[in-house]
Structures are given as C-alpha cells and as structure tokens.
Amino acid sequence: MTLAERLEPDRQAVWNWLFNTKIESLDHHAAIELAFTGQGEKVVTMLETALHDETAGRATA
C-alpha cells in the first residue's frame, strides 16, 4: 500500500487498484489476490520497478 501511494497519492484510487484492478503482467490477478495467496512479493517488485522507472524518467527529463 505504501509503495502504491508513492505512485498515486489518491488513497481511494489506490484501494480501488488494490482490490479491483486485474493486472495483466500478473496473470490478470488483483494485487490483493496475490497478497492473500503468498505472492505479494510479485506486487512489490512490480511497484518498485514502476517507482524506479518513474524516478529515472524524471532524472532524464
């Protein structure tokens, strides 16, 4: 949740994403589904990559 909020400051949008968005790169599972099945690290890795990419994009802009 903390990582997701660093990408999206709107807490309601983060909650909606966490529970309702099927993530293509994660076999169309919602982040919460992966967390409850012991695969939360996949979500963490995806969010860390997104944060890294966003930070790198700002550094080169």
Phi, psi and omega per residue, in radians:
M1 nan -0.747 -3.125
T2 -1.110 -0.740 3.112
L3 -1.124 -0.758 -3.139
A4 -1.085 -0.661 3.130
E5 -1.204 -0.383 3.058
R6 -1.263 -0.431 3.083
L7 -1.570 -0.589 -3.077
E8 -2.365 1.899 -3.081
P9 -1.276 -0.282 3.138
D10 -1.368 1.833 -3.053
R11 -1.023 -0.673 3.131
Q12 -1.109 -0.694 3.101
A13 -1.128 -0.675 3.115
V14 -1.134 -0.791 3.118
W15 -1.067 -0.744 3.112
N16 -1.061 -0.776 3.121
W17 -1.085 -0.811 -3.091
L18 -1.008 -0.734 -3.041
F19 -1.689 -0.498 -2.927
N20 -2.045 -0.310 -3.066
T21 -1.536 2.110 3.053
K22 -1.454 2.098 -3.005
I23 -1.650 2.014 -3.070
E24 -0.967 -0.801 -3.086
S25 -1.218 -0.174 3.108
L26 -2.010 0.734 3.085
D27 0.997 0.611 3.073
H28 1.070 0.602 3.042
H29 -1.792 2.635 2.994
A30 -1.364 2.667 -3.119
A31 -0.975 -0.714 -3.114
I32 -1.134 -0.598 3.102
E33 -1.080 -0.747 3.134
L34 -1.177 -0.691 3.121
A35 -1.063 -0.729 -3.110
F36 -1.316 -0.229 3.115
T37 -1.884 0.327 3.072
G38 1.336 0.299 -3.123
Q39 -2.010 0.418 -3.117
G40 -1.030 -0.454 3.138
E41 -1.064 -0.526 3.089
K42 -1.095 -0.706 3.123
V43 -1.192 -0.767 3.128
V44 -1.040 -0.797 3.134
T45 -1.074 -0.757 3.124
M46 -1.075 -0.780 -3.141
L47 -1.179 -0.709 3.101
E48 -1.087 -0.693 3.091
T49 -1.112 -0.769 3.122
A50 -1.091 -0.731 3.096
L51 -1.115 -0.735 3.119
H52 -1.088 -0.804 -3.137
D53 -1.097 -0.700 3.121
E54 -1.146 -0.753 3.123
T55 -1.135 -0.747 3.126
A56 -1.128 -0.641 3.111
G57 -1.135 -0.669 3.103
R58 -1.213 -0.599 -3.113
A59 -1.201 -0.549 -3.115
T60 -1.603 -0.169 -3.104
A61 -1.410 nan nan
